[in-house]
Amino acid sequence: MRGVSKERRITMNKFIAAIKRAPKRAATLAIIAAAVIVPAVSFAWGPASRPTYTAASPAPHVTFNSITDNPAHGDERNFVQIKEASASSSTYTEEIALQPGKEYQVYVYYHNNAASNLNDAAHDYKGIALDTTVRAQMPATVKAGEKARFTGIIGASNAQPTEVWDEAYGTTTSGVALRYVQGSAKLNNRGATNGSTLADSIVTTGVKIGHDELNGKVPGCNEYAGYVTFRFKVVQPNFEVTKLVSKSGENKFSESVTANPGDKVDYRIMYENTGSTVQNNVVVKDTLPANVSYVAGSSLMASAASAGQYAKISDNITTATGVNIGSYAPTG
């Protein structure tokens, strides 16, 4: 069920093709950094116990993604896929290796499996899904060797069951952070809402979709099926710090120096953003060795903002407060 066969990719590409055819940098200093980790919710596709149907025998009520032989998609219980954002639709897969600096796109397919004759007045419109929403979940950070879960959840107030879900996965060999790309959620279908940009709340509370309007109404039958895509970027907030020392005025910096009582020494602290995302409000603080005291007014800083020229900064560098030296882009 979790593997993606060649046939599975071909059928998904047929569906996407059908939708598309329808109208429609560094400073010489140090840094303190912190990360907030939001745990991923543990899901598999589900509910695993929900009834399934076939293209020839659709459901007698509203239910989503429960047909096992959809000619345009395959087994609908497998409805979340992932690929590099710039890659072709033929590369959608269940699991992908995440690389810092790259963007990825998640695909969430939806189909109300109610029989089409249930959409009419004679059947009290009971085949039309109401309050239909799509919601996505993804972790904020992923540790090296962990597997990130990208979960798509489709729900409707009159569906049985009220929600169904599936997931795709991302792997990484180093710790990374995942950043949703604002404004990237798009709705694709054969209706008036095709191409609509969906709210960024898709990754929090969810968003309403629909065929004629974004009002949550999705009639039953294949012609009303569609899919939602959104993008995220993989970032790696890494940095390098180097601290060297020289006898004062000699400008011969190394990892250590021999000093006698009464000598003055110069410390050089070099910071560089080696990650793939901007690091904001970089704070510098340093702890001096025992029996070494700070010389007031001696702190200087050079960066791209000062055209490489040294300028005085606060004496707080050796205090608990430290010195905020600004924000730095990757390699900045």
C-alpha positions in Angstrom: 0.0 0.0 0.0 2.8 2.4 0.8 4.9 1.7 -2.3 4.3 3.8 -5.4 4.1 1.6 -8.5 4.8 2.8 -12.0 1.1 2.2 -12.7 0.1 4.3 -9.7 2.2 7.2 -10.9 0.8 6.9 -14.4 -2.9 7.0 -13.2 -2.2 10.0 -11.0 -0.5 11.8 -13.9 -3.6 11.1 -16.0 -5.8 12.8 -13.4 -3.5 15.8 -13.2 -3.4 16.1 -17.0 -7.2 15.9 -17.1 -7.5 18.7 -14.6 -5.0 20.9 -16.5 -7.0 20.4 -19.7 -10.2 21.6 -18.1 -11.2 25.3 -18.5 -10.6 27.5 -16.1 26.5 37.2 5.1 29.7 37.1 7.9 30.9 39.0 11.0 33.9 38.5 13.2 31.8 37.5 16.3 29.8 34.7 18.1 26.1 33.5 18.1 23.6 32.0 20.4 20.8 30.1 18.7 17.6 28.2 19.8 15.2 26.0 18.0 11.5 25.3 18.7 10.5 21.7 18.0 6.9 20.8 17.2 6.3 17.0 17.2 4.6 15.4 14.3 1.3 13.7 14.9 1.5 9.9 14.3 -0.7 8.8 11.4 -1.0 6.2 8.8 -3.7 6.2 6.1 -7.1 5.9 7.6 -9.4 5.2 9.1 -8.2 1.7 8.1 -11.6 0.2 9.0 -13.7 2.4 6.6 -15.7 0.7 3.9 -14.3 0.7 0.4 -16.1 1.0 -3.0 -15.3 0.5 -6.7 -15.8 2.7 -9.7 -18.7 0.5 -10.8 -20.3 0.5 -7.3 -19.8 3.9 -5.7 -21.0 4.8 -2.2 -24.6 5.3 -1.2 -23.6 8.3 0.9 -21.0 11.0 1.2 -17.5 9.5 1.8 -14.1 10.6 0.6 -11.2 8.7 -1.1 -12.5 5.1 -0.5 -12.7 3.8 -4.1 -10.0 1.2 -4.7 -9.9 1.1 -8.5 -10.3 4.7 -9.7 -9.1 4.6 -13.4 -7.7 8.2 -13.0 -6.0 7.7 -9.7 -5.8 4.1 -8.6 -6.5 3.2 -4.9 -7.8 6.5 -3.5 -6.8 5.6 0.1 -3.3 6.5 -1.1 -3.9 10.2 -1.8 -0.9 12.1 -0.5 2.3 12.4 -2.6 5.4 14.5 -2.6 8.0 15.7 -5.1 10.6 18.4 -5.7 8.7 21.6 -6.5 10.5 22.1 -9.9 10.2 18.4 -11.0 7.6 17.0 -13.3 4.4 15.4 -12.0 5.8 12.0 -13.0 8.2 12.2 -10.0 5.5 12.3 -7.3 6.3 9.6 -4.7 5.5 8.3 -1.2 8.9 9.1 0.2 11.7 11.6 -0.8 15.1 12.6 0.5 15.0 16.2 1.7 17.9 18.5 0.9 18.6 21.9 2.5 17.8 24.8 0.3 15.3 23.0 -1.9 11.5 23.4 -2.2 9.1 20.5 -2.3 5.5 20.2 -3.3 2.8 18.1 -1.5 -0.2 16.8 -3.4 -3.5 15.9 -1.7 -6.2 14.3 -3.9 -9.9 14.4 -3.0 -13.0 12.6 -4.4 -16.5 12.4 -3.0 -17.4 8.8 -3.7 -21.2 9.3 -3.4 -23.1 8.0 -6.5 -23.8 10.9 -8.9 -27.6 10.4 -8.8 -27.6 11.3 -5.1 -26.7 14.9 -6.0 -30.2 15.8 -7.3 -33.4 17.2 -5.6 -35.1 13.8 -5.8 -32.6 12.4 -3.4 -32.6 15.6 -1.2 -29.0 16.4 -2.4 -27.6 13.8 0.0 -24.7 13.1 -2.3 -23.2 16.6 -1.9 -20.5 16.9 0.7 -21.0 19.9 3.0 -18.3 21.9 4.9 -15.6 20.1 3.0 -12.1 21.0 4.2 -8.5 20.0 3.5 -5.9 20.2 6.2 -2.2 19.4 6.2 0.2 18.6 9.0 4.0 18.7 8.8 6.8 19.0 11.4 8.7 22.2 12.0 12.0 20.4 12.4 13.4 17.0 11.5 16.4 15.4 13.2 19.1 13.5 11.3 17.9 9.9 10.5 14.2 10.7 11.4 11.4 10.5 8.9 9.1 13.5 8.4 5.4 12.9 8.0 3.3 15.0 5.7 -0.3 14.3 6.4 -3.3 15.3 4.3 -6.7 15.2 6.0 -10.0 15.6 4.2 -13.2 16.1 6.1 -16.9 17.0 5.6 -19.7 17.5 8.2 -22.0 14.9 6.5 -19.3 12.4 5.4 -19.0 8.8 6.7 -16.4 8.8 8.2 -16.2 12.6 8.9 -12.4 12.6 8.1 -10.0 10.5 6.1 -6.2 10.9 6.0 -3.0 9.7 4.3 0.6 10.7 4.5 3.9 10.9 2.5 7.4 11.0 4.0 10.7 12.9 3.9 14.0 11.6 5.1 17.2 13.5 5.9 20.8 12.8 6.9 21.2 16.0 8.9 19.0 18.1 11.1 16.8 20.5 9.1 13.8 22.8 9.5 10.8 22.9 7.3 9.1 26.2 6.3 5.7 26.3 4.6 5.8 28.7 1.6 3.1 31.3 2.2 0.6 31.6 -0.6 1.6 28.3 -2.2 -1.6 26.3 -1.5 -3.6 25.9 -4.8 -6.9 24.1 -5.7 -7.1 22.2 -8.9 -10.4 20.8 -10.3 -12.8 21.0 -13.3 -15.0 23.7 -11.6 -15.1 27.5 -11.3 -12.7 27.3 -8.4 -9.9 25.7 -10.4 -6.6 27.6 -9.8 -7.8 29.2 -6.6 -5.2 30.2 -4.0 -6.1 28.7 -0.7 -5.5 30.3 2.7 -2.3 29.6 4.6 -4.4 28.1 7.4 -4.3 24.9 5.3 -1.4 23.9 7.6 -3.2 24.8 10.8 -7.0 24.7 11.0 -7.6 23.7 7.4 -9.4 25.4 4.5 -12.7 25.0 2.8 -12.7 23.8 -0.8 -15.6 23.6 -3.3 -16.5 23.1 -6.9 -18.4 26.3 -7.8 -17.3 28.3 -4.8 -15.0 27.8 -1.8 -18.1 27.1 0.3 -17.4 23.5 1.3 -19.8 21.9 -1.2 -18.4 19.0 -3.3 -20.9 16.9 -5.2 -20.4 13.2 -5.7 -18.8 11.7 -8.8 -15.4 11.8 -10.6 -16.1 15.0 -12.5 -16.1 16.9 -9.1 -12.8 15.4 -7.9 -9.7 17.5 -7.6 -6.5 18.0 -5.8 -4.7 20.5 -3.6 -1.0 21.3 -3.7 1.3 23.3 -1.4 5.0 23.9 -1.1 7.6 24.0 1.7 11.3 24.8 1.9 14.0 22.8 3.7 16.3 25.1 5.6 19.3 24.4 7.7 20.1 27.1 10.3 23.8 26.2 10.7 26.7 28.5 11.6 30.4 28.5 12.3 32.3 30.3 15.0 36.1 30.6 15.3 37.9 32.2 18.2 41.6 33.1 18.0 44.0 35.1 20.2 47.1 37.2 19.7 49.4 39.3 21.8 48.1 42.8 21.6 49.3 44.8 18.6 51.2 41.8 17.0 48.3 40.7 14.8 49.5 37.0 14.9 46.3 35.2 15.7 46.3 31.5 16.7 44.3 29.1 18.9 46.5 29.9 21.9 49.2 32.3 23.1 51.7 32.5 26.0 51.1 35.6 28.1 52.7 37.0 31.2 51.0 38.9 34.0 50.3 42.4 32.8 50.3 41.5 29.1 47.4 42.5 26.9 45.9 40.1 24.4 43.5 40.6 21.5 40.7 38.1 20.8 39.1 37.7 17.4 35.7 35.9 17.2 34.6 35.1 13.7 30.9 34.1 12.9 29.5 32.9 9.6 26.0 31.8 8.7 26.7 28.5 6.8 23.1 27.4 6.7 20.4 28.0 4.1 18.2 30.5 5.9 18.5 34.0 7.4 19.6 34.1 11.0 18.0 37.1 12.8 19.2 39.0 15.8 22.5 37.2 16.2 23.7 37.7 19.8 27.4 37.7 20.7 28.8 36.9 24.1 32.1 35.6 25.3 33.5 34.2 28.5 37.1 35.2 29.3 39.6 32.8 30.9 40.3 32.9 34.6 42.7 35.8 35.6 41.9 37.7 32.4 39.9 41.0 32.7 38.2 42.9 29.9 39.6 46.2 28.8 36.7 48.7 28.6 36.0 50.2 25.2 38.1 47.7 23.3 35.3 45.8 21.4 35.2 46.4 17.7 33.2 44.8 14.9 33.6 44.5 11.1 31.0 43.1 8.7 29.6 43.6 5.2 27.4 46.3 6.6 30.5 48.3 7.6 32.3 47.6 4.4 34.8 45.5 6.3 35.9 48.4 8.5 36.1 48.0 12.3 33.8 50.1 14.4 33.2 50.3 18.2 30.4 48.2 19.7 29.0 47.8 23.2 31.1 46.4 26.1 28.3 43.9 26.8 30.2 41.2 24.9 31.5 39.7 28.1 28.3 40.0 30.0 25.2 37.7 30.2 23.4 40.2 27.9 25.8 40.0 25.0 25.7 42.2 21.9 23.1 41.9 19.1 25.0 42.3 15.9 22.0 42.1 13.5 20.8 39.6 11.0 22.8 37.6 8.4 21.8 35.8 5.2 23.4 32.5 4.3 27.2 33.0 3.7 26.5 36.6 4.9 
